[in-house]
Amino acid sequence: MNAPLFSIVIPSYNRAHLILRALESAYRQGCQDNFEVIVVDDGSTDHTREILQSYIERGVRYFRHDANLGVGPARNRGTREACGEWIIFLDTDNVLLPHALHCFQAVLQQDMPDIGVYYARCCDFQGANISGTEHAGRYNYHQYLLHPMKEYLPLFRREILLQFPFRETPGVRRECGGFTVLKILKSGWDFYYIPEIVLQYDSHSAGRLSHRGYILRNAREMLDCNRCIIHHFGADILRINRKYYLQLLQKTVLYCILCGQLRMAGHYMRKSILL
């Protein structure tokens, strides 16, 4: 069999009540012969394996971790197991719209070998869209820092994710996707923005940053992500987008306070005041 063009990777941990909706949205794609679906069960203790049995018989590739390692390791496992040239990570509380892969495939036909990531727009289940107003086309690292991505669905070139995997910090369950994208773009790859909406997300999901309790439950991991971005890319962000850097510092102060790291909060507060 020929390798598929796309691999749709679904990391899941105790999401038996949601994963079928995400899976069905993957199988509603029109180009049935052009993609594979991979589920990485990150040590679930619910009945995820049982409810997936019929899909496994239909061809879903299922991999399971013995323990809950986190989204980063789950995504990296999906990348390593994937056969497709391009990878979409589909969270269990999101759904792909039926034309999503067709939209990406149409742009891929332009054959731009220096594009490492494609972005398409998203909206919530009520149709609201908080994406920016960027025009369709090519963007580089400098332009990304000027207009950081918000609610978008990325399509990654697999070979790049193998070179720049997601972080696997022990004890951290939240994947810092922004850090991975920044590494890719700073290394010289460009990204391409597609204005079509290809995915819907649940704005009320407990796993979303906008959910009221999410920051309180995950402040330590969000602090880890922000500190990593500031350490590796802070000088570039400050030089290119001072306002964004200031916002990053202020959010980091908040996460420090929520984690009880008051000395660290003072450090980032002083940086913020100097700006």
N, C-alpha and C positions, 0 to 999 in steps of 0.2 A: 504494500500500500504506500502511496505517496504521503509524505509528511503534510499535516494540515498547515494552513497559513496562520491560524489563530489557535492559541490555547487559552481557554477561559478557566482560571484557577479560582476556586472558592475555598478559602480558609474558613474553618468552622470550629467553634468550641461551645458545646451545649446549646446548639441552635436548631434542635430537631423541629421546633415549632415554626421556624422561619425558612429553613433551607430549601424546602420543596418549592416555594414561590420563586426563589432565585434560580433554581434549576430549571423550572418550567420556562422562565424568561430566556434562559440560554437556548433551550430547545425550540423556541419560537423564531430563532434566526433563520432567514431564508436560505442561506448557503450551507446546507446540512453537511456537505462533503468537505467543507473547508475549515472545520474547527473540531477541536476535542474539548471535553469538559473534564477537569481534574478537581476532585474534592480532597483537601488535606484536613483530616479530622485531627485536631490538635489536642488529643487526649480527652475527648468528651466522655462524660459519665452518664449521659442520658441515652435515649434510644436512637441516636443518629444513625448508627450502622444498620439497624433493622429497617428503618423507613427508607434507607437508600438502596435496599437490596434490589428492587425492581429496576432502578436506574443503573445499577452496576451491571445488571443483565443486559441493559440496553447499550452499554458501552462506556458509562462513566468510569473513569479511572480513579480508584479510591485508595488513599494512603492514610495510615493512622500513626500518630505518635503515641507512645506509651504514657507520656506525661504531657501536661499542658505547658508547652515551651514558650508560647506567645506568637503574635501575628508575624513578627519578623522571621523567625525560624520556619513558620508555616508557609509564608510566601517564598522563602528561599527553597524550601523543599519542593514546592510546586514548580518553581523555575527549573530546578535540576531535573525533575521528572518530565517536563513538558517536551513535546515534539514540535510544537509550532514555532515559527519564526518570530511571531509577535505574541505578547502576553497581556491579557486583561485580568486584573484582580477584581472579582465580583464579591462584595461583602454580602452576607446572608440577609441583611435588611434592605438590600437594594434590588432593583430589577432592571434588566436590559430592555430597552424598547426594541420592537421587532426588526427595525431597520439598522440597528447599531453596527453590526459587522459589515453590512453593505456600505454604510457611510464611510467606515474606515477603509474598506477595500477600494472604494472609488478614489480616495486620496492617495493610497499606496501605489496606485497605477501610475502616478506621476514620477515614480522612481527617483526619490531624493535620498541618496545613500548616506548623507551626513545628518539626517534627522534621526535622533535617538528615541524621541518620545513624541507621540501625538496626543493632543488634548481635545476632547469634545465636551460640550456643555451638559449640565445636569439640571434637573428641577425636582422639587419634592412631589409627593403624591397629590397635592392640591394645585400643582402647576406653577408654584412660585419658584423664581430663579434668582439667585443672588450672585450669579456670575458677573464679571466685569463686562466692559464694552469693547474688549479687544477685537480688532479686525482679523479676519481669516488670514493666515499666512505664517511665515517663518519668523521665529524669535530666537535670540541667543541668550547667553547667561546674563549679560548686562540688562537686556530688556526684561528678562524674568524677574530680576531684582527690582526693576522699576514697577512691574505689574505682577506681584506674586499671585499664583493661582489660588482660587478659592474652591468652589464646588465644581470640579471638573473630573471627567473620567480619563485617566491616562492609559495609553497603549504603549507598552515598552518593547523595544527590540530585545529579544531574549539574550543575545550574545553580550549585550551591555549589562544586563542584570547579573549575568554570571561573573562579569568583571567588577561590578559595583553592587554587591548584594546588600540587602537590608540589614540593619544593625541587629545583632543578637546579644544584647546585654543581659547577663544573668539577673533574674529577678524582675526584669522589665517586661511587661506584657503588651505595652502599646508600641506599635511600629511607628517610627519617625520617618514617614515617607518623604517629607520635605527635605530632609538631610540627604537622602539617596538621590533625589532629583537634582539637588544642587551639586552633588559630586559629579553626576553625569554631565551636566551642562558646563561646569567649570573645566572639565577635561577636554572640552572642545566640541561636543555634540550640540546640535541645535534642537529645538522643539517646534512643532507645527500646531497651530491652533485652528480648530474646526468649529464653526459657529452653530452647527446643528445640535439639538438636544438628543442624547442617545441613552440616557439613564435616568431613572427616578429613584429617589431616596426617601427614607422615612425620617422626616424632620423631628418626630417625637420619639425616636428610638433612644433607649438608654445608653447606646454606644456612640452617640453623636456629640461633638464638642458643644453644640448648641443646647443640649439637654441640661436641665438645671443641676442635676446631681453629678454629671459626668466629671466636671472639674474637681469637685470635692473628693470624689472617689479615686481620681487618677492624677492628682496634683503632682505627686512625686515623679511619675513617669513623664508628665508634660514638662516638668522642670528639667529632667534629664535631657529631653529632646531640645529644649530651648538653649540650654547651656552648651550642648554639642554644636548647635548651629552658630551660636555666638562665637565660640572658640575657633571654629574652622572657617567661618565666613563673615564674621562680624566686621572686619576691616573693609571688606568689599561692600557689604550692605551699608555701612556708614558712609562710604565714599559715594555710592550710587544713589541711595535712597535713605536720606537722613530720617525722614518721618517714619519709615518702616522700621528702622533700627531702634528708634525711640519707643515705638509701640512694642517691639520685641523685648526691650529692657523692662518696660512697665509690666508686661504680662509675666515676665520672669520674677519680678519683685512679688507679684501676687502669689505665684506658685510657691515661692520661698516662704512667704508668711503662712500659707495654708499647710505647708509641711513642717512648720516650726523652725525653719532655718533662718533665724532673725539676723545673725551675723552676715550670712550670705545675702539676705534681702537688703541689708545696709550697703553692701558692696555694689549691688546693681542699682540701688537707689542713687548712690553718689554718681555713678556713671550717667544716670538719667538726668540728674540735676545739672551736671556739667554741660549737657546738651541743651 
